[in-house]
Amino acid sequence: MQTSDFHFELPPELIAQTPSGERGKDRLLRLDRRTGAWSDHDFSGIADLVDPGTLMVFNNSRVRHARLYGIADSSGNRAEFLLISRVDSPDCENGSLWKAMARNAKRHKPGRTYSFDDGLKGEIVADEDGSLAGTEFRLVRFNRVVEDSWLDKFGHLPLPPYITREDGIEDADRYQTVYSRTVGSVAAPTAGLHFTPEVLASLDARGIERAEVTLHVGLGTFLPVRTETIEDHVMHEERYEIPEATAQAVNRAKAEGRPVLAVGTTSVRTLESAYDADKGFLPAGEGSTGIFIYPGYEFKAVDQLFTNFHTPGSTLLMLVSAFAGRERILAVYDHAIEERYRFFSYGDSMLIR
């Protein structure tokens, strides 16, 4: 299939630049993927749209405050780094070494030094080719150990590139899900941003079961598909973990004929990567997935999907098109645009059944 088959025109003003005034006060578009019928709702009433006995699977990954702003010692110019992963090194007994991306990478070469908040110093010690097309990484050695406790105080949340502002105080709360636990993502699993404790309680009261997985959202989630045909695209790898309790819950639901509803595309990728269709069994454990789901894929574990509205030409749009049909999804998106739904990370949501 052509990548251009997944493009659509979106008015820029429909790209949500900020969260809604109150968490959970968003809109929800419900789609029946069998009949193609859709209807408009308020997200706060989602429990009434999900059948009792359904198992909902949430991704509990937490976004790392991975963006650092500093000053280049040689020029005094502002520098911006996105920390990707910590790299163990014998040279860093009293510091730490991180793989990072630098904005305007060509300006930032090995040997350059930088000053950050709280007296932190950093030096680029090496270039590293990106495992993702079109990316350049730098290895940055810091003069002290940089851990999440420090980043929570002095780092910034890495908002997506289509949000054209720096992160603020509100994002520290609203760009995390209320059930996030394990730090490791460079972007939020955004479908979960809508849920409040009250909405979760309403799901419980209706007899809807909940379980959690962890998939740390990687840098590749921001990258567009650059190949002409989608089959030539190479997907990024992401780490995941499925607890024993979640594996048991999914296996029990499948055995009893109850639907499994994935909250977000990251939950879909986790479940579909690990599920053994031959045995009809989801094992617990950790792993890495580069699964690329596009039309023609046969879903094994997931029966229903809750998700946001996705960017044109993205792998996420291809995933939901695989789930509900490309033409059907694009028709629903046209309706959402006409009705002025908000799109992308801080936007409104869809429930596909």
N, C-alpha and C positions, 0 to 999 in steps of 0.2 A: 504493500500500500504506500501511497505517496504521503510524505509528511504534510504537504499542503492540504490534504484531505481533512486535516484537523485544525485548520485555521478558521477563525471567525473574527468579525469586526466588533470591537468592544469600545464604547465611548469611554474616554479616560476618566470622566467624572464618576464612573461606576466602580472604579478601583478604590476599595476602602483604604483610606490613609490612616484612619484611627479606628479603634474599637467602637462598638455601639455605646450609647450612653450608660448602659447597665448590662453586665454579663447576663446572657440568656435572653435578652430582649431583642431577638433577631427574628428574621423570617425563615420559613422552611418551605421548600417546594417538594411535595411528595409525588413520586413517579412510580407507576405500576409498569414494570418492564415487560410484562406479558401482554398487556392490552395497549400500552402507550398512553394511557390516561394519566393526567396530572392534576394536582390541586394545590392551592396556596394556603399556608397555615402560619401560625406563630410557633416559633421553636418551643416556647414554654409548655406547649401542650403535646410534646412529642410522645409522652407515655400513652396517650390515647391513640396514637398511630402505630404502636408496636403491640403485637399480640402477646398476651400472657404466655409464659413458658419459653419465650425467645431468649437466647443467650447473646448478650452484647459483649463484645471483646474490645477493650480500650488499650491504647498504648500509653504507658505511664512514664515515658522518657521525659526528662526535664531539660530545658534549653540552658546550655552553658553561657555565661556572660563572657563570650569568647572574643569580643572585639576590643582591641586596645588602641587608644589614641596616645601618641607621644610626639616628641620633638627630635628631629634628626640633628645630632650634635654638630655635624659639619656645616649645615646650612641654616639651621634654626627653623626650617620648614616643618609643618605638621606632617606626621606620618601615621598611617593607619594599618593595623595588622589584624587578621582574623586567625586565631589559634585553632588549628585543626585537631592535632593530637600530640600528646606528650611523648617524647622519644627518650628512652633510657640511654644514658651515656656515662661511661666511667669518668668523663671530664667534668661532670656536674655534681660533684659530691656536696658542694655548698650552693648549688644553683639548680637550674633545670633547663632542658633543651626541648623546644617545641617545633613541630612542623607548622608552618603558618603561610598564609597568603598575604601579600602586601598590595595595597592599592597603588596603582601606577608602578608596577613591579620593576620596570626597567630602571627606575631611579634608585632601587634598593639592591645593592650588590654586597657580596661577602666583604667583610672588613668594616662596613658602615656600623656606627653605634648610635644608640637612641636613649633618650631619657623619658621615663613614664612617671605616672603618679606614685606617691608614697616612696620616692627615692629608688624605684626600680630602674635598673639599667639593662639594656639588651644589645647584643651584637649579632649581626648576620654572619654565620660561620660557613655556610654552604648554600649553593643552589640545589634544587632537587626537581627533576622532571615530574610533571603532574601525571598521575594515573588516569586523570580525566582529560579529555580532549580540550585544548585551549586554556589549560591552567598552568601556572608556574608557582612552585612552592619555594619557601626559604626555610632554612633551619636557623632558628634564633636561640642563642644561649643567653639566659638571664642570670643576673648576679645573685639571685636567691631562688628558693623553691617557689614556683608559681602554681598554686593549687586552687581548687574551686572556692575555698573559703576566702582567699584573697581576691579572686575574680569577682565574687559576689559583691565585694565592696568597691572595687576599682575598675572592673571591666564593664563592658556595655553589651546589651543584647544585640545580636546580629539580625536586625530586621531585614526582610527580603528586599531585593533591589528595586522592586516596583513600589515600595513605600519610600517616598522621596523626602524623608526627614530623618533626623537622628532619633535614637530612642530617648524616651522621657520617663519620668517617675511612674506614670500610669502603665507603661509597658512592662515594668518589673512584675506587675500582678497579672495584667490582662494577656500577656504573651506567654503565659504558663497555664497549663490546665490545673484545675483545682485538685486533681488526684495525681499530679506528677510526683515522682519519687527519686528516680535515678538520673543523675546529671550525665549528659553525654551528647546531646543533639546540638547541631548548629542552626536548626530551624525548628519551630514548634510543630508538633502533630496537630495541625490547626482545626481539624474537625472537632477535637475535644475542647476547644476554647469556649464553646457555647455552654457547656454543662456547668450547672451550679449545684451546690449541695441539695438545694430544694428539688431540682429536677431529678437528681440521682435518687432522692428519697421517693419521688413519685414513681419512678421506675420500679423500685423495690416494692412499693405498696401494690403495684399492679401485678406482681408476680413475675417480673422480668429479671432474669438472672444476669449477673455481671461477673466478668473475669478480666484479667489484665495480662498483657505481654509487654515486653520492652524492646523497642527498635529505636536505635539512636539515628536520627535523621542526619544524613550526610550532606556534604557540599553539593553533590550532584543534583540534589533536588532543585537547585536554582538554575541549572544549566539547560539551555534549550536543545532540542534535537536538531543537529546541524546536517544530517544526512538527508538526501533527497527521498530515499525510501526508508520507512521505519524499521524494516528488517535489518538494515545495516547499522543501526544505532547500537552502541555498546553501553549497557546500563552500569551505573555505579554500584559498588558493594556497600552494604550496611550491616552492622552487627545487630543480632537480636537474641533474646532469651525468652523461653516459654517455661513458666513455672509448672511444677507437677500438678498443682491444683487446677491450673488453666487447661492443661492437656486432658486431665480427667473430665473437666466440665465440657469441653468440646466433644470428646469421645462419647460422653453420656448423651449429649444433645443429639449427636448424629445417630446414635443407636436408637434413640427414642423418637426420631423423626421430627425433632424440634428445630426451628431455623437458627442459624448462626448469623448474627448481624455484626459485621465489622465496623467499628467506629474509626473511620479514616483509612486512607490508602496504605498507610504504614502497617496497620493491623492486617489488611488484606495481604500485603506482601509477606508478612511474617507467617501467617497461617497457610497460605498457598505454597510457600517455600518448604515448610516443614511437613506438611500433610502427606502421608503415604497412601495414595489412592488404591494401590494394589491390596493393601491390608485394611484399608478403611480406618486408619489409625493416625492420631497426632501424637508424636513423642514429645516429651519434655526435654529441655536442654538448651544449649547455646549454639549459635552458628553464625554464618555470614551468608548474605543473599545478594545476588545480582539479578534476580528474576525481573524480566521485562514482560509485562502483561499488556497485550494489545489485541485487537479484534481477531478472533479465531481461537483464542485461548479458552480452554474448558475449565471452569472453576470446579474445584474439588471440595474445598472446606467451607467457603463463604456462600451464604444464601441471600443475604441482604447487605446493603451498604449505606452508611451515613457518611456524607462527605461535604466539602465546600465546593464552590464553583472554581474551576481551574483555568490556568493561563492557556491561551491559544498555542497549539502545536506542542504541548508539553506531554511528557510520559504519563502524567497523572490524568490528563484528558483522555489519553489513549486507553488507560486502565478502565475508566468509567465507561468508555465506549465499548470496550470488550464486555463489560458487565451488562450493559443495557442496550447496546446497538449504537453505532456512530450516528446514523441519521436521526434516531430518536433523541439522543443526547443533544445534538446540535439544534433540533427543533425546540427542545425544552430550554436550552440556553437562549434562543431567540425570544421565547416567552419571558424568560427572566429579565432580559434586557429591556423588553417593552414595558415590563412591570417595575423597572428600576430597582431590581435586586442589587445588592452590593456584592462585589466579586473579590475573590482571592482570600488571603490569610485572615483578615479581619472582617470578611464579608459574611453573607448569609449562607444557608445550608440546603442540602438535598437529602431526602430519604428515598432510596431506591429499593423497592420490594419486588 
